[in-house]
C-alpha cells in the first residue's frame, strides 16, 4: 500500500513538473512567434544572446558575506556612475535596511583595505589600468561588475571573467540581481485603497525617447500611431516620427524635441506609458517600466526581450505586453478598447492589493 502511494505521488509530481515545463516552453515559443509576426527590420534579441555576459555564479563568492562576524565590510566604489560621484542609490542613509555592517568609500587609497570593489560598466577604466590594478588585488577581495544598462549599450570589457569575481546586473542570470526597483508580495492587503485610476486621465500614451537607434520600438510606435493610437512623443529623437505629410497618420500626435527635465509633462493625465526597451535583452527591464509608469499611475505598454510573466522580473497584471498580441494592429485595438473603458483600465491596477514596491 505504501509503495503504491509513493509511486502515485511520484507520478503526480512528474506530471506536474512536465506540465509546468510544457507551459513555459509554450510561452517561450509563443513569444518568439509573436516577435516574428511583428516583422521588425532589425532584431536585437540575437545580438543580446551573442553578447551576453558569460560570468558564471561562484558559490564560494555568494557566501562571502557570512565570513565576517563583528567587523564591517569596506566597499570601494572605484568608478563614477555616469561620470558623477557619489552613486545616488549607494547612500546608506537612503536605504530601508540595516547598513551598519557596510562602510562605503570612494577613496582609491583604500584599495588595499577594501573587501569589495565596484566598477560601473559605463565608466570602466582602460584595460591597461585594470590589468595594473588587478596585479595588486588580494585573493580575498571581490571585484564586482555593475550595470543597469542593456549589454548591447555597454562598452566591451576585455576578458571580463579574468577581472571580475561577480556580476551585479539586471535579470536573474547574474550573481547579484539588480533591478531598477524591487517588488514583493504585500503583507497587509488591508492597506490597499480602492481608487478610480481612470478619472482625470485625458490623454492616451506618453513616450519619452532619448535614444534614436532603436528600430524595434520605433517601428512599433509608428505602426500604433497609424492604427489610431494617440502617442505624445517627447525627447531629442521625437523628430524621427514627424510625418512628412500631415495626413500620413490617421490621428495627430504631439512631437516635442525637449531634453532631460524639460520633458516634464503632467504625466498623470496620461493613461498609458510606452515602456519599450532600447534592446530586446533577456531580463532587461528598465526605469521605463519601473519608474515612469508607476510613479504617475499609468499602464506600461512593454516591449522587451524579457519574460514579463515571470513574477521575479515584473509585477503580474500591471502591464500590457506587446509580444502577447498577434500583431501591432491587435495590440492597437486592445489599447484603444482599454482606453475607453474605466473598468478594463482599473483592472490593471489590482496588483496594488497584492504587491508593493520598495518605496511604498
N, C-alpha and C positions, 0 to 999 in steps of 0.2 A: 504493500500500500504506500509506504514511504517513498519507495523507488519510483512508483507511478507519479506521485506528486512532484518529486524532483524533476522527472522527465517532462511533466506537463508545464511546470513553471519555467524550465529551461527553454522549452519550445516557445512558450508565450513571450519570454524575454527576447529570443532570437527573432520572433515575428515582429515585435515592436521595433527592435533595432533595425531590421531590414526595411520596415515601413518608413521609419524616420529617414533612412538612407535614400529610399526612393523619392520621398518628398523633397529632400534637399537637392537631390540630383535633378529632379523635375524643375525646381525653382531656378537652378543654375542654367539648365538647358533653355528654359523658357525665357530667361533674362538675355541669354546670348542670341536667341531667335528674335527677341524684341529689338536688340541692338542692330541686328542685320536688317530688320524691316525698316528701320529709320534711315538706312542708306546714307550714312554720313560720308562725306568726301574724304575725311581723314579720321581714322580710328586710333585713339591713343591707348586703348586697352592693351594691345600687343606691345607697344613701346614701354608701358608700365611694367609688364611682366619681364621684359628683357632687362630693364634697368633696376629691377627690384633689389633692395639691399639683401645681400646673402648672409649677413651675420647671423649665426645660429644662437639659440638660447644656451647659456652656460649655467648649469645647475649650481656650480660652486659659487658663481657670482651672485646668483639670486639669493643665496643665504648669507651674503656679505653683511647685511645689517644685523644679523644675530651674533656676530663675532664679538662686538664690544658690549660691555655691561654698563659701567657707570660713567664712561667718558663720552665726549662729544665727537661727532664726525665733522671733520673740516672739509667743506666743499669749496673748491676753487672754480669760479666761473671765469674761464680763460679768455673767452672771446666776447665781444659785444653782441647784442641782439639787434640785428639790422642797424649796425653801426652806433648803437647807443648803450650806455650803462645808466642805472642798473637794469637788470631784466625785470620788467614790471610785474611779472607773475611769480618772481622768486623773492618777494619781500615778505619775510616771516610774519610781520605784524598783520598782513592781509590774509593769512591762512586761517582756516577754521579747524585746525587740528594742532596738537602739541608739537612745537618745533624746537623744544629745548634741547633735544639731542643733536641738533644740527647747528653748525656755525658756518655762515656763508661769507666768503671773502672774494674780492676782485683783485687783490694784491698778488701779482705774479711772483713776488719774492717768497710767498708762502707755498710755492710749488712742492718743495721737498717734504713739507709737513702735511700736505693735503691727502685726504683719504680718497676723495673723488675729484676728478677734473672734468668739467663740462665744456663741450665745444659746440657752437651753433653752426649748422651746416652752411648757412649763407654768409658767415663771417669767418670761414675756416682759414687758418694760416697757410702759407705756401708749403708745399710738400717738403721742401728743404728745411723749413723751420720745424715742422712736425717731426722729421727724422732726427734732427738735433735734439729736440726736447725729449723725444722718446728714449734717447740714449741715457738720459738721466732719470728715467721712470723707475721707481722701485717696484718690486714684484707685487707688493700688497696694495698698490694704488690702482684704482679703476678709472679708466678713461671712458667717457660716455659721449656718444654721438647723438646730438639732439636736433630734431627738426619737427616743425608743424607743417612744412610745405610738402607738396607733391614731389615724389622722387624725380619727376621729369623737370621740375623747376629748381632743382638743387645742382650746384656745380659739382662735377665729379671729384671724388677723393681717391687718389691713387692707393690701391691695395688697402681698402678700408678695414678689412679683417686683421691686417697686421698691426694696425694702430689702436683700434678701439676694442674694449672688452665687452661693452654692452651698447645697445641702441635704445634710445627713448624717442619713439616715433608714433605717428598716427596708426590706427589699426591695431589688431591684436597679434601681429606677426613679430613685433619687436620684443625686446626683453622687458621694457617698461612701457606700458600703454599710456600714451599722452594725447588724449582727445582735446579738442578746444574747450569742452565743458564736460563735467561728469554728471551722470544721472543715476538715480537709484529708485527702488520701489518706495512709495510713500508709507511711512509707519502709521501716520494718523490720517485716515481718509476723511475724518470729520472736518479737517481744516479746509477742505475743498469748498469753495463758494461758487454756486451755480451763477453763470453770467451769460448775457446775450452778447457774444462777441461780434455778431453781425451788425449790431446797432452802431450808427455813426461811421460805418465803412462806406465811403462814397466812390472809391476808385478800385480798379481791378488789380493789376500786377505792377509791382515796383521791381526794378532791376538796377543795381549799382554795379557797373562794369568798368574795370581799370586795366585788364589785360586783353589785348586785342587779338592775339594769335591763338584763339581757342575755337577752332572750326565747328566742333560738335554742338556746343551750346549756342554759338552764333547762328548756325543753320536752323536749329530747333526754334530759336526765338523768332527768326524771320518767318518760319512756317506757321507758328502760332498766331503771329500778327496777321498773316494772310488768311487765316481761318476765323478771324473776328475777335481774337483776344486782345484786349487793350493793355499794352505794356508801356509803361513810362520808363524810358531808358536814360540813365544818367551816368556820367563819368567820362573820362577822356576818350573812350572808344565809341561813344554814342554816335559819332558822325558816320560810322560804318553802316548804320541802319537807316539813315535818312534815305527815303526812296527818291530815285531820280525823277520820278513823276508823281505828283501828289495823289493821283488816282490809282497808283500801282498796288496799294493795300486797301483792303475792304473797310478798315477803320483807321482813324487818325491816332497817332501816339505822340508822346512828348519826348523830344530829344534835347538833352542839355549837357553840354561839354563842361560840366563842373569838375572840380578837383578836390580830393580829400574831404575835409569837413564842410566845404562849401556845398556839398551834396546833401545838406541837412534838410531833407524834406520832412513834412509831417507824415512819417511812415505809418502812424497809427490809423490813418484814413484809408490805407490800402488793405485789401482783402488777402492778397497773396504776395509772396516774395519769390522771385525767380532765383532759386538757390542752386543753379547749375555750376558744377565744378569746372576748373580750367583744364583738368585732365582726368580721365576715367581710370584712376588707380584704385586697386582693391584696398578698402579700409580708409581711404582718404575722404573725410567729411569735414569741411572747413567751417569757418565762422559764418558763412552764408546761411548755413542751416542752424547752427547753434546759437548765434548771437543776433544777427539782423532780424531773423524771423520771429524768434521767441520774445525778444525784447519789446517788440511792437505788436504782439498778438496777431501775427499774420500766418497764413498757412504756407509753408515752404513747398515749392514745386521743385523736386530734386532731380538731378541728372548726374549720375556718377558711376564709378566702377565698383561701388560697394554693394553688399547685400543689405539693403536698408531694413529688411525684415528681421535681421539679427538684432535682438534687444540689447546686445552688448555694444552695438555700434550706433543705434538710433532708437528713438522712443516710438514704440508701436502706435500706429493710429494718428501720428502727429503730422503727417506729410502726404503729398501726392507724388508718387514715384512715376516719372515719365516712362521708365522702362517696363512698367506693368501694363502699358497700353499697346495695342497692336500697331498704332501709327500715330503720327503727330495730329492728324485730324481727329482721331478718337480721344486723344488727350485734350485737345482744344474743346471738344464737345463736353467733356466732363468738367473742365474748369468753368465753362460758361454756365453749366447746369448748377454747380455748387455756388457760383457767384450770385445766382438769382434765388436761391433757396436758403432761408435762415436756418432751418432745421438741419439740412445737409452740412451747411457751413459750420454750425456749432458742434456737430459731431466730431470734427477734427480737433476739438479742444477737450474731449472727455479724458484724454490722457492725463490731464492735470489732477484728476482724482486719484490716479494710481501711481503717478511718478512725480519726482521732484528733481529740480536742477540744483547744482552746487550753490547757487546764490539765493535759493528760496529759503 
